[in-house]
Amino acid sequence: MKSLLTILIVLCSGCATNAPPDPLIPVQQFLAAMTAEDKAAAETVLSANAEFVLPFNPNGDATERGMRRFLAPVYLSLAFDNYDNIVYSNPLFHVANNGTTVFVESIGDLKVASTGRPYRNRYIFRFDIYNGRIERVTEYSNPVTAAREGALAGR
């Protein structure tokens, strides 16, 4: 006679494979790839048409017109060409919308590649996840800090 535990194990043997992917994994892998300045690794967790949106700009234009939008290859090239030492310190992760959205709060500690000057800003990222890949990243940072520190503000 089989025990109840044995029956439950057999009935649930496929349960774990049907679980949705952990939304934190692609986000953590993306941030690690940014720190490693590894474009290929960053691209592996992005969907084919991943979009990066920066809604704030130094001109103060908070309308849709003021938003900067980039496809992933352009965003990654801008980041890796213009910054060195990309580090997001002490990230706090918040999963929302049944695992389809991950918010990350962090302090960015970067260097402007052309000058070597430190660039520190506070970030909130919104990662929209679809089928285990990052579909869209919305990057909120302080545009005043970006303009003051000589970052890519407004481009």
C-alpha positions as CSV (number, residue, x, y, z in Angstrom):
1,M,0.0,0.0,0.0
2,K,1.4,3.3,-1.0
3,S,1.6,6.1,1.5
4,L,-0.1,9.4,0.9
5,L,3.3,11.1,0.6
6,T,4.3,8.7,-2.2
7,I,1.1,9.4,-4.1
8,L,1.5,13.2,-3.7
9,I,5.1,13.0,-4.9
10,V,4.0,11.1,-8.0
11,L,1.1,13.4,-8.7
12,C,3.2,16.5,-8.4
13,S,6.3,15.2,-10.2
14,G,5.7,17.6,-13.0
15,C,4.5,20.5,-10.9
16,A,7.9,22.4,-10.8
17,T,8.3,22.3,-14.6
18,N,5.0,24.1,-15.1
19,A,6.0,26.9,-12.8
20,P,6.5,30.3,-14.6
21,P,10.1,31.4,-14.8
22,D,11.5,33.5,-12.0
23,P,11.3,37.1,-13.2
24,L,14.3,38.1,-11.0
25,I,16.7,35.9,-13.0
26,P,16.8,37.9,-16.3
27,V,16.9,41.2,-14.4
28,Q,19.8,40.1,-12.2
29,Q,21.6,38.6,-15.2
30,F,21.1,41.9,-17.1
31,L,22.5,44.0,-14.2
32,A,25.5,41.6,-13.9
33,A,26.1,41.9,-17.6
34,M,26.1,45.7,-17.4
35,T,28.6,45.6,-14.6
36,A,30.8,43.2,-16.6
37,E,30.3,45.5,-19.6
38,D,29.3,42.4,-21.5
39,K,27.0,43.4,-24.4
40,A,26.5,39.8,-25.6
41,A,25.5,38.6,-22.1
42,A,23.0,41.5,-21.7
43,E,21.4,40.7,-25.1
44,T,20.8,37.0,-24.0
45,V,18.1,38.1,-21.5
46,L,16.5,40.7,-23.8
47,S,13.7,39.9,-26.2
48,A,14.4,40.5,-29.9
49,N,12.7,43.9,-29.9
50,A,13.5,45.0,-26.4
51,E,13.0,48.8,-25.8
52,F,14.6,51.1,-23.3
53,V,12.7,54.2,-22.3
54,L,14.1,57.2,-20.4
55,P,11.2,59.4,-19.5
56,F,13.1,62.2,-17.8
57,N,15.4,64.6,-19.6
58,P,17.3,67.7,-18.6
59,N,15.0,70.0,-20.5
60,G,12.2,69.3,-18.0
61,D,9.9,68.0,-20.8
62,A,7.7,65.5,-19.0
63,T,5.5,64.8,-22.0
64,E,5.6,61.8,-24.3
65,R,7.6,64.0,-26.7
66,G,10.4,64.4,-24.1
67,M,10.9,60.7,-23.6
68,R,14.0,59.1,-25.1
69,R,13.4,55.6,-26.6
70,F,16.1,53.2,-27.8
71,L,16.1,49.7,-29.1
72,A,18.4,47.5,-27.1
73,P,21.5,47.5,-29.4
74,V,21.5,51.3,-29.4
75,Y,21.0,51.7,-25.6
76,L,23.8,49.1,-24.9
77,S,26.2,50.8,-27.2
78,L,25.5,54.2,-25.7
79,A,26.0,52.8,-22.2
80,F,29.2,50.8,-22.9
81,D,30.7,53.5,-25.1
82,N,30.1,56.4,-22.7
83,Y,30.5,54.8,-19.3
84,D,33.1,52.8,-17.5
85,N,32.8,51.0,-14.2
86,I,29.0,50.5,-14.4
87,V,27.9,49.4,-10.9
88,Y,24.4,49.4,-9.4
89,S,25.0,49.4,-5.7
90,N,22.7,47.7,-3.1
91,P,19.8,46.9,-5.5
92,L,16.4,46.4,-4.0
93,F,14.1,44.2,-6.1
94,H,10.3,44.4,-6.1
95,V,8.3,42.0,-8.2
96,A,4.8,43.2,-9.3
97,N,2.0,42.3,-11.7
98,N,2.1,38.6,-11.0
99,G,5.8,38.4,-12.0
100,T,5.6,40.4,-15.2
101,T,7.2,43.5,-13.8
102,V,10.3,43.9,-11.7
103,F,11.3,47.3,-10.1
104,V,14.8,47.8,-9.0
105,E,16.0,50.7,-6.8
106,S,19.7,51.4,-6.8
107,I,22.5,53.9,-6.7
108,G,24.5,54.0,-9.9
109,D,28.2,54.4,-9.5
110,L,29.7,54.9,-13.0
111,K,32.5,56.8,-14.6
112,V,32.1,59.1,-17.7
113,A,34.4,57.4,-20.2
114,S,35.6,60.5,-21.9
115,T,36.7,62.3,-18.7
116,G,37.1,59.6,-16.1
117,R,34.8,61.6,-13.7
118,P,32.6,59.7,-11.4
119,Y,28.9,59.8,-12.2
120,R,26.6,58.8,-9.3
121,N,22.8,58.9,-9.7
122,R,19.8,57.3,-8.1
123,Y,17.9,54.9,-10.3
124,I,14.6,53.2,-10.4
125,F,14.3,50.7,-13.2
126,R,11.1,49.1,-14.4
127,F,11.7,45.8,-16.2
128,D,8.7,44.3,-18.1
129,I,9.1,40.6,-18.5
130,Y,7.5,38.4,-21.2
131,N,8.2,34.7,-21.6
132,G,11.2,34.9,-19.3
133,R,12.9,37.7,-21.3
134,I,13.1,41.5,-20.7
135,E,10.7,43.2,-23.1
136,R,11.0,46.8,-22.0
137,V,13.2,48.7,-19.5
138,T,12.1,52.1,-18.2
139,E,15.0,53.9,-16.6
140,Y,14.2,56.7,-14.1
141,S,17.1,58.8,-12.9
142,N,17.6,62.3,-11.7
143,P,18.1,64.4,-14.9
144,V,19.6,67.3,-12.9
145,T,22.3,65.0,-11.6
146,A,22.9,63.7,-15.1
147,A,23.3,67.2,-16.5
148,R,25.5,68.4,-13.7
149,E,27.8,65.4,-13.9
150,G,28.2,65.6,-17.7
151,A,26.3,62.3,-18.4
152,L,24.4,61.7,-21.6
153,A,21.5,63.8,-20.5
154,G,19.2,64.9,-23.3
155,R,20.6,62.7,-26.0
